[in-house]
Amino acid sequence: MYFTDRGIEELETRRGDEEVSFAWLADRLRAFVDLNPDFETPIERLATFLARDDEDDE
C-alpha cells in the first residue's frame, strides 16, 4: 500500500456518497496549489491524467 492510499481511502470514506462537478474539483485543485505551490507539477499531472483518461476507450 502506498502512503497516498490512506488519503484516497479517507476521501472515499468521508465523501464517497457525494457527487461533485469537475468545476468544483478544478477549483479545489487550484486552491490546493495556491496553498502548496511545491505541488504544482504533481497536480498538473493528475489533472492531465484525469482529463485524458477516456482517450483509450475509443
C-alpha positions as CSV (number, residue, x, y, z in Angstrom):
1,M,0.0,0.0,0.0
2,Y,1.3,3.4,-0.9
3,F,1.2,6.2,1.6
4,T,-1.2,8.1,-0.6
5,D,-3.7,5.3,-0.4
6,R,-4.5,6.4,3.1
7,G,-5.5,9.8,1.8
8,I,-7.5,8.3,-1.0
9,E,-9.3,6.0,1.4
10,E,-10.1,8.9,3.7
11,L,-11.5,10.8,0.7
12,E,-13.7,7.9,-0.2
13,T,-14.8,7.3,3.3
14,R,-15.7,10.9,4.1
15,R,-17.1,11.9,0.7
16,G,-17.8,8.6,-1.1
17,D,-21.6,9.2,-1.3
18,E,-21.3,12.8,-2.6
19,E,-21.5,13.9,-6.2
20,V,-19.2,16.8,-7.3
21,S,-18.7,18.6,-10.5
22,F,-15.4,18.9,-12.4
23,A,-15.7,22.6,-11.9
24,W,-15.7,22.1,-8.1
25,L,-12.8,19.7,-8.4
26,A,-10.8,22.1,-10.5
27,D,-11.5,24.9,-8.0
28,R,-10.3,22.7,-5.1
29,L,-7.1,21.7,-7.0
30,R,-6.4,25.4,-7.7
31,A,-6.9,26.3,-4.1
32,F,-4.6,23.4,-3.1
33,V,-1.8,24.6,-5.4
34,D,-2.3,28.2,-4.2
35,L,-1.6,26.9,-0.6
36,N,1.0,24.4,-1.7
37,P,2.9,25.7,-4.7
38,D,5.5,22.9,-4.4
39,F,2.8,20.5,-5.6
40,E,2.0,22.4,-8.8
41,T,3.7,19.8,-11.1
42,P,2.0,16.7,-9.5
43,I,-1.4,18.4,-9.5
44,E,-0.9,19.3,-13.2
45,R,0.0,15.7,-13.9
46,L,-3.0,14.4,-12.0
47,A,-5.4,16.9,-13.8
48,T,-3.9,15.9,-17.2
49,F,-4.3,12.2,-16.4
50,L,-7.9,12.7,-15.4
51,A,-8.7,14.8,-18.4
52,R,-7.3,12.2,-20.8
53,D,-8.4,9.1,-19.0
54,D,-11.1,8.2,-21.5
55,E,-9.0,8.7,-24.7
56,D,-8.1,5.0,-24.7
57,D,-11.8,3.9,-24.7
58,E,-12.4,5.0,-28.3
